[in-house]
Amino acid sequence: MLAKKDDAGKHATKVAVDNVKELPSVAIEADSAPARLQLILPSQSMARLTSIKDVTEAASYAEVIRRSLRIYEGLLAEVLDGSSVVVRRTDGSEECLPIATVL
């Protein structure tokens, strides 16, 4: 699920992202145990994480990170497949978003 603001731009609603591509190298075992990860984030990154958690009404920071990874994976898969990611603004203008494949 992905949060999407309503027409007034005030309230987030959840939108399915079932059609998001996966990277071909991702092999997920159904029985694999969850991994524990400890992060040290700069204050600006933590503020972004908190803001996203609040806007999407996510239950936890882990949920925000899981969703973000899934969306980023889908964007990377599209770009690596030769596609472009385009944002259509409310005024009708469109802009191609640069998605980095190498950082």
C-alpha positions as CSV (number, residue, x, y, z in Angstrom):
1,M,0.0,0.0,0.0
2,L,1.0,3.6,-0.7
3,A,-0.4,6.7,0.7
4,K,-2.1,9.1,-1.7
5,K,-3.5,12.5,-0.7
6,D,-7.1,13.3,-1.6
7,D,-8.2,16.0,-4.1
8,A,-7.9,18.7,-1.5
9,G,-4.3,17.5,-0.7
10,K,-5.0,17.1,3.0
11,H,-5.7,13.5,3.8
12,A,-3.8,10.4,2.8
13,T,-5.5,7.3,1.6
14,K,-4.0,3.9,0.9
15,V,-3.4,2.8,-2.7
16,A,-2.4,-0.7,-3.7
17,V,1.0,-1.1,-5.3
18,D,0.5,-4.7,-6.4
19,N,1.7,-3.9,-10.0
20,V,5.1,-2.7,-8.9
21,K,7.9,-4.7,-10.6
22,E,10.5,-6.6,-8.6
23,L,14.2,-6.7,-9.3
24,P,15.1,-10.1,-11.0
25,S,17.9,-10.8,-8.5
26,V,15.6,-10.7,-5.4
27,A,15.0,-14.2,-4.2
28,I,12.7,-14.2,-1.1
29,E,12.3,-17.4,0.9
30,A,8.9,-17.8,2.4
31,D,10.2,-19.4,5.6
32,S,13.1,-17.0,6.2
33,A,13.2,-15.4,9.6
34,P,13.1,-11.6,9.9
35,A,16.5,-9.8,10.1
36,R,17.1,-7.2,12.8
37,L,18.7,-4.0,11.6
38,Q,19.9,-1.0,13.7
39,L,20.2,2.4,12.0
40,I,21.9,5.6,12.9
41,L,20.3,8.4,11.0
42,P,21.2,12.1,10.7
43,S,18.5,14.3,12.3
44,Q,17.2,15.4,8.8
45,S,16.7,11.8,7.7
46,M,14.9,11.0,11.0
47,A,12.7,14.0,10.5
48,R,11.8,12.8,7.0
49,L,11.1,9.3,8.3
50,T,8.9,10.7,11.0
51,S,7.0,12.9,8.5
52,I,6.4,10.0,6.1
53,K,5.2,7.8,9.1
54,D,2.8,10.5,10.2
55,V,1.4,11.3,6.7
56,T,0.9,7.6,5.8
57,E,-0.3,6.7,9.3
58,A,2.1,3.8,9.3
59,A,2.2,1.7,12.4
60,S,6.0,1.9,12.8
61,Y,9.2,3.2,11.3
62,A,9.9,-0.4,10.2
63,E,6.7,-0.3,8.1
64,V,7.8,3.0,6.5
65,I,11.1,1.5,5.6
66,R,9.6,-1.7,4.2
67,R,7.2,0.2,2.0
68,S,10.0,2.6,0.9
69,L,12.2,-0.3,-0.1
70,R,9.4,-1.9,-2.0
71,I,8.6,1.3,-3.9
72,Y,12.3,2.0,-4.6
73,E,12.8,-1.5,-5.8
74,G,9.9,-1.1,-8.2
75,L,11.3,2.2,-9.5
76,L,14.8,0.7,-10.0
77,A,13.3,-2.3,-11.8
78,E,11.4,0.0,-14.2
79,V,14.5,2.2,-14.9
80,L,16.8,-0.9,-15.4
81,D,14.2,-2.2,-17.8
82,G,14.5,1.0,-19.9
83,S,11.5,2.8,-18.6
84,S,11.3,6.4,-17.4
85,V,9.5,7.5,-14.2
86,V,7.3,10.5,-14.9
87,V,5.4,12.7,-12.5
88,R,2.2,14.5,-13.7
89,R,1.7,17.6,-11.7
90,T,-1.7,19.0,-10.7
91,D,-1.2,21.7,-13.4
92,G,-0.9,19.0,-16.1
93,S,2.9,19.5,-16.5
94,E,5.1,16.4,-16.5
95,E,8.6,15.9,-15.3
96,C,10.9,12.9,-15.6
97,L,12.3,11.9,-12.2
98,P,16.0,10.9,-12.1
99,I,16.2,7.5,-10.4
100,A,19.8,6.7,-9.5
101,T,20.9,3.1,-10.4
102,V,24.4,3.8,-9.1
103,L,25.0,5.9,-6.0
